[in-house]
Amino acid sequence: MARKTDAERLQELEEKMEQIKARKQQVASRIAQKERKERTRRLIQVGAIFEKYFDIVGEDQAEKVAYGMKDAVEKHKDKLLNIDVEKSKKENKLVYEVQEERLIMPEGEKSPYEP
């Protein structure tokens, strides 16, 4: 069995590099396609929710309503993100999630709230 020359080894390595480059491109394409599908799904869901709650028909109406609400949403976004949707639907009014507060005690001290 004859040993390969440096030129032959170099050629093999370049071929392997091309194969790896092609596989890398395939993986990158799959990732990009998956991200596009996820974005499309998210846009459809958001559009459906917007249409449901605002009785919107058409892109023009959606644009007008969204633009009109933009400042209010930006101003109150933190509060709006704490709405408990399920409870709000049941009670037919806005109900906010209750954030649990924790008392931080210095190490070694006993909490006055524990027996």
VOPAGU-2260 file (C-alpha; in pm, 1 decimal, decimal comma):
REM VOPAGU-2260
SITE   aa  ch    i         X         Y         Z
SITE  MET   A    0       0,0       0,0       0,0
SITE  ALA   A    1     153,6     326,6    -113,0
SITE  ARG   A    2     159,8     628,8     107,2
SITE  LYS   A    3     -39,4     930,5      -1,5
SITE  THR   A    4     146,8    1235,2    -112,5
SITE  ASP   A    5      99,1    1566,9      60,3
SITE  ALA   A    6     -95,3    1689,7    -244,3
SITE  GLU   A    7    -335,3    1394,2    -216,5
SITE  ARG   A    8    -385,7    1451,4     156,8
SITE  LEU   A    9    -447,3    1819,3      93,1
SITE  GLN   A   10    -704,8    1732,0    -174,6
SITE  GLU   A   11    -885,0    1492,0      64,8
SITE  LEU   A   12    -893,4    1753,6     339,8
SITE  GLU   A   13   -1035,0    2013,2     102,2
SITE  GLU   A   14   -1305,5    1769,5      -6,7
SITE  LYS   A   15   -1393,5    1698,5     356,9
SITE  MET   A   16   -1405,0    2071,4     426,6
SITE  GLU   A   17   -1650,5    2116,7     137,6
SITE  GLN   A   18   -1868,2    1835,5     273,4
SITE  ILE   A   19   -1867,0    1984,9     622,1
SITE  LYS   A   20   -1943,4    2328,2     478,0
SITE  ALA   A   21   -2242,6    2181,6     289,9
SITE  ARG   A   22   -2370,0    2006,2     604,8
SITE  LYS   A   23   -2328,0    2328,6     802,7
SITE  GLN   A   24   -2535,2    2514,8     543,0
SITE  GLN   A   25   -2807,4    2246,7     559,4
SITE  VAL   A   26   -2827,1    2275,2     939,4
SITE  ALA   A   27   -2832,9    2655,4     921,1
SITE  SER   A   28   -3113,9    2638,1     664,2
SITE  ARG   A   29   -3318,4    2404,2     886,6
SITE  ILE   A   30   -3272,6    2637,3    1183,1
SITE  ALA   A   31   -3378,1    2940,9     977,5
SITE  GLN   A   32   -3680,4    2755,0     841,2
SITE  LYS   A   33   -3784,8    2647,7    1192,4
SITE  GLU   A   34   -3751,6    3008,0    1318,4
SITE  ARG   A   35   -3964,3    3135,0    1026,3
SITE  LYS   A   36   -4234,0    2876,7    1101,5
SITE  GLU   A   37   -4235,7    2968,1    1470,9
SITE  ARG   A   38   -4261,6    3339,3    1386,2
SITE  THR   A   39   -4544,5    3275,9    1139,2
SITE  ARG   A   40   -4733,9    3071,9    1398,2
SITE  ARG   A   41   -4683,3    3343,8    1661,0
SITE  LEU   A   42   -4805,3    3614,0    1421,0
SITE  ILE   A   43   -5115,8    3411,7    1337,1
SITE  GLN   A   44   -5193,5    3356,4    1705,4
SITE  VAL   A   45   -5143,5    3722,4    1796,2
SITE  GLY   A   46   -5353,3    3834,1    1500,7
SITE  ALA   A   47   -5631,6    3593,9    1597,0
SITE  ILE   A   48   -5634,2    3722,0    1955,8
SITE  PHE   A   49   -5635,0    4082,9    1836,8
SITE  GLU   A   50   -5920,9    4008,9    1597,0
SITE  LYS   A   51   -6118,2    3822,5    1865,1
SITE  TYR   A   52   -6107,7    4092,3    2132,4
SITE  PHE   A   53   -6142,3    4396,8    1906,9
SITE  ASP   A   54   -6378,5    4261,9    1640,9
SITE  ILE   A   55   -6131,9    4367,4    1374,2
SITE  VAL   A   56   -6194,2    4296,5    1008,0
SITE  GLY   A   57   -5899,6    4366,7     783,9
SITE  GLU   A   58   -5547,0    4490,0     807,2
SITE  ASP   A   59   -5644,8    4857,4     783,1
SITE  GLN   A   60   -5866,8    4841,4    1092,2
SITE  ALA   A   61   -5605,0    4644,7    1285,6
SITE  GLU   A   62   -5339,7    4903,5    1202,6
SITE  LYS   A   63   -5560,9    5191,3    1319,4
SITE  VAL   A   64   -5656,9    5022,9    1647,3
SITE  ALA   A   65   -5299,7    4915,4    1720,6
SITE  TYR   A   66   -5165,0    5262,6    1647,5
SITE  GLY   A   67   -5431,7    5420,6    1867,1
SITE  MET   A   68   -5345,5    5189,6    2157,4
SITE  LYS   A   69   -4966,4    5204,1    2119,6
SITE  ASP   A   70   -4895,5    5478,0    2376,1
SITE  ALA   A   71   -5131,0    5335,3    2639,6
SITE  VAL   A   72   -4986,3    4985,5    2603,6
SITE  GLU   A   73   -4628,3    5112,7    2627,5
SITE  LYS   A   74   -4715,4    5316,7    2935,7
SITE  HIS   A   75   -4892,7    5030,9    3117,9
SITE  LYS   A   76   -4721,6    4725,0    2968,8
SITE  ASP   A   77   -4577,5    4597,9    3299,7
SITE  LYS   A   78   -4920,0    4612,0    3463,4
SITE  LEU   A   79   -5094,9    4457,9    3162,0
SITE  LEU   A   80   -4854,6    4164,3    3158,6
SITE  ASN   A   81   -4966,0    4077,7    3513,6
SITE  ILE   A   82   -5331,7    4026,3    3421,3
SITE  ASP   A   83   -5462,1    3682,3    3517,1
SITE  VAL   A   84   -5651,3    3612,3    3194,4
SITE  GLU   A   85   -5840,7    3304,3    3313,8
SITE  LYS   A   86   -5966,9    3471,0    3634,6
SITE  SER   A   87   -6046,7    3789,7    3443,2
SITE  LYS   A   88   -6261,5    3593,7    3195,4
SITE  LYS   A   89   -6448,4    3416,5    3477,2
SITE  GLU   A   90   -6513,2    3734,5    3675,2
SITE  ASN   A   91   -6567,5    3950,5    3365,3
SITE  LYS   A   92   -6329,7    4214,4    3499,8
SITE  LEU   A   93   -5955,0    4265,3    3515,7
SITE  VAL   A   94   -5787,0    4052,1    3779,1
SITE  TYR   A   95   -5414,2    4085,5    3832,2
SITE  GLU   A   96   -5178,1    3809,3    3937,3
SITE  VAL   A   97   -5066,5    3848,1    4296,9
SITE  GLN   A   98   -4691,9    3863,1    4332,0
SITE  GLU   A   99   -4566,5    3679,7    4637,7
SITE  GLU   A  100   -4356,1    3898,8    4860,7
SITE  ARG   A  101   -4073,5    3751,9    5058,4
SITE  LEU   A  102   -3915,9    3884,4    5369,8
SITE  ILE   A  103   -3539,1    3867,4    5356,8
SITE  MET   A  104   -3398,9    3811,3    5701,6
SITE  PRO   A  105   -3034,6    3841,2    5796,5
SITE  GLU   A  106   -2872,4    3505,3    5848,4
SITE  GLY   A  107   -2931,3    3366,7    6194,9
SITE  GLU   A  108   -3235,9    3584,4    6274,7
SITE  LYS   A  109   -3578,1    3433,0    6315,9
SITE  SER   A  110   -3873,1    3574,1    6123,3
SITE  PRO   A  111   -4131,9    3749,4    6344,1
SITE  TYR   A  112   -4403,5    3577,7    6137,5
SITE  GLU   A  113   -4297,9    3222,9    6218,2
SITE  PRO   A  114   -4412,9    3060,7    6544,4
